[in-house]
Amino acid sequence: MQILRASDRHAMPWKNGGGSTTEVAIGPADASLDAFDWRISMAQVASDGPFSSFPGIDRTLVVIRGDGMELTIGDQTAVVDCESKPLNFPGDTPTTARLLAGEITDLNVMTRRGRFGHRVIRITHPMDCRFDGDDVAIVLSLDGTTGVTVSNEQTTLQHADAVMIEAHETPTFQVNPAGRCYLIWLSSALTA
């Protein structure tokens, strides 16, 4: 497993100045924003405004800090906050955000349509996880520590730390969260 410590990341400001993004992981590892197969990031949204367009990308968004926001995705509206289920939407549909009460932080998972797919699951209790056609799993710890065990190797994730586990390494792993935790499954379109 590859441990992705929050302390090793750097925030990048948006071009429009409305927030900043911190990349958690990207595949392939050296991919640009125009060529990734999948990307996981956390964004600080400081003001209302449009989302960047990502043609050919499927997105999932989860609010992880703050009071939430109202999203207008095409002609649909959705309110998302820390208690909402992960919201899936196409990255190439015009999307705007209106903050409900101040700055928020969200988790973004993006996959290139036709190459990868993804699922985002909130984990609230100890869980045995099994790869079942997925290629990569990423565990992201929030609001407390999370223990992750792969084979006989165990690690403890602090706030905003993550771990990446690939299917060829092990068929199973265990996750033991003490706070909020998200599991992201990534599947190649060739195996999905």
Secondary structure, DSSP 8 states (H G I E B T S, - for coil): -EEE-GGG--EEE-TTSSEEEEEEEEESTT--TTT-SEEEEEEEE-S-EE----TTEEEEEEEEESS-EEEEETTEEEEE-TTS--EEEETTS-EEEEESSS-EEEEEEEEETTTEEEEEEEE-S-EEEE-SS-SEEEEEE-SS-EEEEETTEEEEE-TT-EEEEETTT-SEEEEEESS-EEEEEEEETTT-
